């Protein structure tokens, strides 16, 4: 059954444009997976697997975009009557290091973050973000729709890189964008991990009665009010930078059916940087910071130590000194 569905998906998305041949199946997969998780979650009025499903969707869409050229090649060979080759044989030499590096980076991030969030919700029992919407099917469905949109836009630069033929990627020499992009990803990823671990250790110590602090002002949280969000936005900026350095080049533009002129390069930059832009919008203006500030301001807004921490600690960009 799965093979038949995959064959149908490949036929339906066999567009002439190489970029669409990769992006459309990825976006369709994101919305299909989120819909599949949304139905039982809405019926049970439970957000327990919301974050885990987001991580799974990132993994599935990334893997699909990486393996799509090999899957299409095998499907074409079967239609021509050739013997069915194992996928590993088709992948041999078919992937460029940039595709492997960016896809692996996303997969490591998705596994780490979804595991962290899943442990957190099992510890707490519920997610306060969903308190007002889990009882409303339309609003709860909107959260899953939003998550599918988030996955699709955030993965846009990775899907675009995976749509570029290996031979074309090999023709683009290693550049400053590759080094800078991967460096930003590693730096942001490490920052997010350290911030989450510091917060987790602080919460555990509070549960163990080792301190009675009500809000965290130590470690990275003394440098930024939201160091984990800064790390998140930084790592996606790294992915976008590495992808953009390739997508604006003439060989990649031609391979993806773009114009190669200024409009094509601007489109390539848009495809790349929509990822950190949308992530930053969500975290700073929609879900992350606004929800946290509303909760903490209501609890501690009249406390002088809380006011002092907010006044002296940058909200986003960490202070160095």
C-alpha positions in Angstrom: 0.0 0.0 0.0 2.8 2.4 0.9 4.6 1.7 -2.4 1.4 2.4 -4.3 0.9 5.7 -2.5 4.5 6.7 -3.1 4.2 5.8 -6.8 1.0 7.9 -7.1 2.7 10.8 -5.3 5.7 10.7 -7.7 3.4 10.7 -10.7 1.2 13.5 -9.4 4.3 15.7 -8.6 6.4 14.9 -11.7 6.5 18.6 -12.7 8.8 19.9 -15.4 10.4 22.4 -13.0 13.0 20.6 -10.8 12.3 22.8 -7.8 8.6 22.0 -7.8 9.3 18.3 -8.2 10.9 18.4 -4.7 9.1 21.1 -2.9 5.5 20.1 -3.7 5.8 16.5 -2.4 7.6 17.8 0.7 4.8 20.3 1.5 2.1 17.7 0.8 3.8 15.3 3.2 4.0 17.9 5.9 0.3 18.7 5.7 -0.7 15.0 5.4 1.3 14.0 8.5 0.0 16.8 10.6 -3.5 16.0 9.5 -3.0 12.4 10.5 -1.9 13.4 14.0 -4.5 16.2 14.3 -7.5 13.9 14.0 -6.9 11.7 17.1 -5.5 14.6 19.0 -8.6 16.7 18.5 -10.9 13.7 19.4 -8.9 13.1 22.6 -8.4 16.8 23.3 -4.8 16.1 23.9 -1.6 18.0 22.8 0.7 15.3 24.1 2.1 14.4 20.7 1.9 17.8 19.1 5.6 18.7 19.4 6.8 15.1 18.7 4.7 15.1 15.5 6.4 18.3 14.5 9.8 16.7 14.9 8.7 13.6 13.0 7.4 15.8 10.2 10.7 17.6 9.9 12.5 14.2 9.7 10.1 12.8 7.1 10.1 15.9 4.8 13.9 16.2 5.0 14.4 12.5 4.2 11.9 12.6 1.4 13.5 15.6 -0.3 16.9 14.0 0.0 15.9 10.7 -1.5 13.4 11.9 -4.1 15.8 11.9 -7.1 16.8 8.3 -6.4 13.1 7.3 -5.9 12.2 8.9 -9.2 15.1 7.3 -11.0 14.0 3.9 -9.7 10.4 4.5 -10.7 11.5 5.5 -14.2 13.6 2.4 -14.5 10.7 0.2 -13.4 8.5 1.8 -16.0 11.1 1.1 -18.7 11.1 -2.6 -17.7 14.6 -2.5 -16.0 15.2 -4.7 -12.9 14.4 -3.1 -9.6 17.6 -1.8 -8.0 17.9 -1.3 -4.3 17.7 2.3 -3.1 21.3 2.1 -1.7 22.6 1.3 -5.2 20.9 4.4 -6.6 22.2 6.6 -3.8 25.8 5.6 -4.3 27.5 8.8 -5.4 24.1 10.5 -5.9 24.3 12.8 -2.9 26.5 15.8 -2.5 28.1 16.7 0.8 26.1 19.9 1.0 22.8 18.0 0.8 24.0 15.5 3.4 25.3 18.2 5.7 22.2 20.4 5.7 19.8 17.4 5.8 21.7 15.8 8.7 21.8 19.1 10.6 18.0 19.4 10.4 17.6 15.8 11.5 19.9 16.2 14.5 18.0 19.3 15.5 14.6 17.7 15.0 15.4 14.6 17.1 17.0 16.7 19.9 14.2 19.3 20.2 11.2 16.9 19.8 12.7 14.6 22.4 13.3 17.5 24.8 9.7 18.8 24.3 8.2 15.3 24.6 10.0 14.7 27.9 8.8 18.0 29.2 5.1 17.5 28.4 5.2 14.0 30.0 6.7 15.5 33.1 4.2 18.4 33.3 1.2 16.5 31.9 0.0 19.4 29.7 1.2 22.3 27.7 -0.2 25.7 28.8 -0.2 27.0 25.3 -3.1 24.8 24.5 -5.3 25.4 27.5 -7.6 27.8 25.7 -7.8 25.9 22.4 -7.7 22.1 23.0 -11.5 22.1 23.6 -12.2 23.9 20.2 -11.8 21.5 17.2 -11.3 24.4 14.8 -8.7 26.2 16.9 -6.9 23.0 17.7 -6.8 22.0 14.1 -5.4 25.5 13.3 -2.4 24.7 15.5 -1.6 21.6 13.5 -2.2 23.5 10.2 0.2 26.2 11.6 2.8 23.5 12.4 2.6 22.1 8.9 3.1 25.6 7.5 6.1 26.1 9.9 7.7 22.9 8.7 7.2 23.7 5.0 8.6 27.3 5.2 11.4 26.4 7.6 12.6 23.5 5.4 12.4 25.6 2.1 16.2 26.1 1.8 16.9 22.5 2.5 14.4 21.2 0.0 15.8 23.6 -2.6 19.4 22.4 -2.1 18.2 18.8 -2.3 16.5 19.6 -5.6 19.8 20.7 -7.2 21.5 17.8 -9.1 24.7 16.5 -7.6 26.8 17.4 -10.6 25.7 21.0 -10.4 26.5 21.2 -6.7 30.0 19.8 -7.4 30.5 22.6 -9.9 30.0 25.2 -7.1 33.3 25.5 -5.1 33.4 25.7 -1.4 32.8 29.3 -0.3 32.5 31.6 2.6 28.7 31.0 2.8 29.3 27.3 3.3 31.7 27.9 6.2 29.7 30.8 7.8 26.4 29.0 7.4 27.5 25.7 9.0 29.4 27.7 11.7 26.2 29.6 12.6 24.2 26.4 12.7 26.7 24.7 15.1 26.9 27.8 17.3 23.1 28.3 17.5 22.5 24.6 18.0 25.0 24.4 20.9 23.5 27.6 22.4 20.0 26.2 22.3 21.1 22.9 23.9 23.0 24.6 26.7 20.1 27.0 27.4 17.6 24.2 27.5 19.8 22.0 29.8 20.4 24.9 32.2 16.7 25.6 32.4 15.9 21.9 32.9 18.5 21.6 35.6 17.2 24.7 37.3 13.6 23.4 37.2 14.7 20.0 38.7 16.6 21.7 41.5 13.5 23.7 42.3 11.4 20.6 42.4 14.0 19.0 44.7 13.7 22.1 47.0 17.3 23.1 46.4 16.1 26.7 45.7 12.9 28.7 45.8 13.6 31.0 42.8 10.4 31.6 40.8 12.1 32.7 37.5 15.5 31.9 36.1 18.2 34.6 36.0 21.4 32.6 36.0 23.6 31.1 33.3 22.7 32.1 29.8 19.5 33.4 31.1 21.5 36.2 32.7 22.7 37.2 29.3 19.4 37.0 27.4 15.8 36.6 28.5 15.3 34.0 25.7 18.7 32.5 24.9 17.1 29.3 23.6 15.1 31.3 21.0 18.2 33.2 20.0 20.0 29.9 19.4 17.0 28.6 17.4 16.9 31.6 15.1 20.7 31.6 14.7 20.8 27.9 13.6 18.2 28.5 10.9 20.0 31.6 9.8 23.0 29.3 9.3 21.0 26.8 7.2 19.7 29.7 5.1 23.1 31.2 4.6 24.7 28.0 3.5 21.8 27.3 1.1 21.7 30.8 -0.3 25.4 30.7 -1.1 24.7 27.9 -3.6 21.2 28.9 -4.8 22.3 32.3 -6.1 25.0 30.9 -8.3 24.4 30.6 -12.1 24.7 26.8 -12.2 22.1 26.2 -9.5 19.8 28.9 -11.0 19.8 27.1 -14.3 19.3 23.7 -12.7 16.3 24.8 -10.8 14.7 26.6 -13.8 15.2 30.1 -12.3 16.1 33.1 -14.4 19.7 33.5 -13.3 19.3 37.3 -13.3 18.4 39.6 -10.4 14.8 38.2 -10.0 16.1 34.7 -9.9 18.7 35.5 -7.3 16.2 37.5 -5.2 13.8 34.5 -5.4 16.7 32.2 -4.2 17.4 34.5 -1.3 13.7 34.5 -0.4 13.5 30.7 -0.5 16.5 30.6 1.8 15.8 33.3 4.3 12.0 32.7 4.7 13.2 30.0 7.1 14.8 32.1 9.8 12.4 35.0 9.1 9.3 32.8 9.7 10.9 31.2 12.8 11.8 34.6 14.3 8.3 35.9 13.6 6.7 32.9 15.4 9.0 33.0 18.4 9.2 36.7 18.9 5.7 37.9 17.9 3.3 34.9 17.9 4.0 32.0 20.3 7.2 32.0 22.2 8.0 35.4 23.7 4.4 36.8 23.8 3.0 33.8 25.6 5.9 33.6 28.1 5.8 37.3 28.8 2.1 37.3 29.4 2.4 34.5 31.9 5.4 35.8 33.8 4.3 39.4 33.8 1.0 38.3 35.4 2.8 36.3 38.1 5.9 38.4 38.8 5.2 41.8 37.2 5.0 43.6 40.6 8.3 42.2 41.9 11.3 44.5 41.9 13.8 41.6 41.2 11.8 40.6 38.1 11.6 44.2 36.9 15.4 44.6 37.4 16.1 41.4 35.5 13.9 42.5 32.6 15.4 46.0 32.6 19.0 44.9 32.7 18.8 41.7 30.5 18.4 42.0 26.7 15.3 40.3 25.5 16.9 38.5 22.5 20.5 39.3 21.6 22.7 38.1 24.5 24.9 40.7 26.1 28.6 39.9 26.0 29.8 42.0 29.0 
